[in-house]
């Protein structure tokens, strides 16, 4: 069995990274038992409530060590860049018999004694350079280049990201691996119970669900503008939007959205739910008419994957990665509120019996996708373990 080291991904500003790691470790526990054992190294500064879900995963081991705390991250990175080895991490991993390290944004050095798989979620800084200040851009870019120049195998979540990687960094050709993440088949959610959760948020019988962080590139403006067009035509359609209501790169972004909602008298049409419990997301996906993702850029959307696993109808901006992720969605131009308004206005509502049938079929597809995800990840880990 290969022992793979993981460290915390994301944080307060990127819940998607945390959820990705949690989903990956659960997937390995459920589908790769006996092949891969996840060993999680968390700093002592991480809240216990964030650690607890990992401690309850069968087969996973959680190690608390202060060297993985945020306060030591910069020093360790400088050492890795200057000397070629993050010695503190190497010592911690050696003590636990680690065979392979899963390396997201934290670079361990080109002379690191343990093979590493570099995970690059996307190349947003290259496509949306205007959203990054100079320091943030080069911090991300230098990190990617360090991983690439160190000869790592590169793990990517889509063919779209692979094309980007090989175009921006031609030396990665032959070392890029597409491992499309999947989520477990959703437990059957009773329609009445799901409706109860929606009622708790004061949502009408028919509503659309938009669970995205309120970052600028997530393009909530397009949805607000579409609702404004519909309201002008006498159509009162409701979109419920959950997610962290702040953009760390543009603190004024969410207040601008609030002003758009207020000036358009759309408070009842564009419902701001805030950061809701993760357990409520499946219930709202079960009770909504469809999930919407209007984003102008994605790596591989977790919420789209969760909707697919439940058989929830999906409305997506026409990004290449969205088309790769979901063949059955309805697509619109991210720059066209009018196109989105047309879809929302004429969206066919699905009856309870048909929705249940969609849920059963989706669960079967999700189970198959999960097996592919885990098998590809395990294959890449084995390849890296042998690449010493």
Secondary structure, DSSP 8 states (H G I E B T S, - for coil): -EEEEEE---BTTBHHHHHHHHHHHHHHHHH-TTTEEEEEEE-TTS-HHHHHHHHTSTT-EEEE-GGGSHHHHHHHHHHHHHHS--HHHHHHHHHTT-SEEEESS----TT-SSEEEEE----HHHH-GGGS-HHHHHHHHHHHHHHHHTT-EEEES-HHHHHHHHHH-GGGTTSEEE------------HHHHHHHHHHTT--SS-EEEE----GGG-HHHHHHHHHHHHHTT----EEEES----TT-TTHHHHHHHHHHHTT-TTTEEEEES--HHHHHHHHHHSSEEEE--S--SS-HHHHHHHHHT--EEEE--HHHHHH-SSSEEE-TT-HHHHHHHHHH-----HHHHHHHHHHHHHHHHHHHHHHHHHHHHHHHHHHT--
